[in-house]
Amino acid sequence: MRRSPCQQCRSAFTLVEALVSISIVAVAGSVLLLGITSSLQTTDEAIAQTIANGMAVQLIDEVVGNRYHAVGVDGYQTNLGPSSYELGGAGRERYDDIGDYHGFQSQPPQGPFGIELGQDDGDGGIRHPSFVAPGGRFDNWREEIEVYYVHESDLTTRLPVGATSDYRVVEVRIIHHDPKRGSRELAKMRRVVAYVPPM
């Protein structure tokens, strides 16, 4: 019995079919890679936000853990910021009241003793080499602190410089500078602190 020509010649792909299938695989591969890249960027962003929020919480807790005002000064001082003595420390270890932190900036972020985050042990020393963050990990990160008075009846209204009230705001910002995308704020925390004058 003799086969028809259609049954004999259908044993392989034609060149056109091969090119079409390769094109489909290439498009599918590029879509897959685009999805993976997008997923990695989202993950990196989420990690950066988590780290920035942790840094902001740690910093704001450090600030509000101090006295409202310096010893021998009332709670209505208008000149907020560290004294020359307090600035003479290696870091913030001499800051002893909330107002000392006004205007503080650090890039890269540092612990209270002036040692870069990821390197310090929390007590003014360096961590064991096995627990040190990679060098330069936070080089493009900056932390900023601002302390200011707010209106007593509206704690969202900032008072002009020189005016005081029984309420101060401690505001902490963590900023990341990306050479490609510029600077962006990763975390911002604000806490209101009240002053209760002595009776």
N, C-alpha and C positions, 0 to 999 in steps of 0.2 A: 504494500500500500504506500502510496506516495503522499508526503505531507504538502500542505499548501504553503506558498511562500510566506504567509503571515506567521505561521507556526515555527518556521525555521529561523527567522531573523530577529526574534525578540529575546535574546539571551543576555544583553548588556545595555548600559545607559548610553544614550547618544551624547555627544559633546554639549549640546544645548541643555539637556537635562542635568548634566554634571555641573555646568556653569550656574544654572538656576539654583540648584541645591546648595552650592558653595555660597552663593549670594545670600540665600536665606539663613544659612548658618552664620555668616559674617554679621548680618543685621541683628540676629538674635544674640550673638555674642557681645556686640557693642551695647545693646540694650541692657544686657545682664551686667556688664562692666559699669555702665552708667549708674545702675541701681546700687551696685556694691559701693561705688565711690560716694554716692549720695548718703548711703547708710553709714559709711565710715566718718563722713563729715558731721553727720548728725550725732554720732557717738562721741566724737572729739568735742563737739560743742557742749554736749551734756556733761562730759567729764570736766571741762573747763568751768562750766556754771557751778557744778557741785563743789569743786575746789574753791572757787571764788566765794561762794556762800559760806563755806566753812571758815575761810580766812576772815570774812566780814564779821561773822558771829564771834570768833575768837578775839578779834580786835575790839569790837564794841563791848564785849564782856570785860576786857581788860580796862577800858576807859571808865565804864560806870562802876567798876569795882573799887574805884578810888573815892576819896572825899569829894564833896561838892565844891568846896573852896579850900584854899590854902590856910594853914594855921596863922592866926593873927590878922586875917582879912575877912571882911564880911561877905555874904553870899551875893552881893550885887556889884562885884567888880566889873568894870567895863573893858579893861585891858586884858583880854584873854590871850593865852599863849604861854610858852615856857619862859622862865627867867634865864639869865646867863648861867647860873649854877646848874640848872636842869639841863641846859643845852650842852654842858661840859661833860656829860656822861658819854659812854660808848654808844648808848642807844636811848631807850626810854626808861631805863631803870631808876632815874631820879625823878621822874614825873610822879607827883603825889596827889594831884587833884584833877578834876575833870577839865578845868580850863587850860591846863598845861598842854593838852592835846590839840588845841585849836591850831589849824594851819599845818599840821603834821603831814608830810609826804615822804614816801620811801619807794625807790625803784632800784633794785628789786626789793620786794617786801622783806622786812626784817622782824625778828623776834624782839622782845623787850631789851635784850642786851646788845643789840646792834649786829647780830649774826644773821646772815641770810636764811630765810625759811628753807627747811629741808636739810639744813646743815647743823642747826642749833639743837641742843638737848633740853632746852627749857630752863636751864639753871645757869646760863652764861658760858657753857662749854660747847665743844663740838661732839656730835654723835659718833658712835662707833662707825668705822668705814662701811660696814655691812648694811647700815641703815641710813646712809646719806643719800639724798636725792641726787640725780645726775647733775653735774655742774652746768650752770646756765639755764636750768629748768625754768626759773622765774625771771630771767633777765628782762623780758618784755612786759612784765606785770608791774603795776604801781598801786600802792594803797594810799588813800587820802582820808584825812579826818577833819571835820569842821564842827565847831561848837558855837552855838548862837542862842540868843534868847527868843522866845516866842510869846505871843499875846496870851494873857491869862484866860480870856474867854474864848479864844480860838487858837488851839495849839498848832494849827497849820499856818498861821500868819506869822511870818518872821518880823521881828522888830528891827528898826533901823540901828545902825552902829551907834553906840553910846546909850541906848535905851535898855532898861533892864526890867525883869519881872521875876516871879518865883519859879519860872520854868525855863529850862535850857533844853536844847535838842543836841544830841550827839549824832552826827551823820557820818557814816563810813561808806566809802566807795572803793571798789576794786576795779581797776581799768587794765585792759590788755591792749597792747599795741602790736598790730599785725602789719608788717611792711606792705602787704598786698591790699589789705582792707582798711588800714588806718586804725585809729584808736576807737575802742568801744567799751562801754561800761558793762561789766559782767555781773556785778552785784552792787546793790545799794541798800543800806539798812539805816533806819532812823529810830532813835529811841528818845523819848521825852523823860527828863529827870526833874523832879520837883524839889524845891528848897523849902524846908520848914524852919522858919527863924526860931531861935531859942526863946523861951518864955522868960 
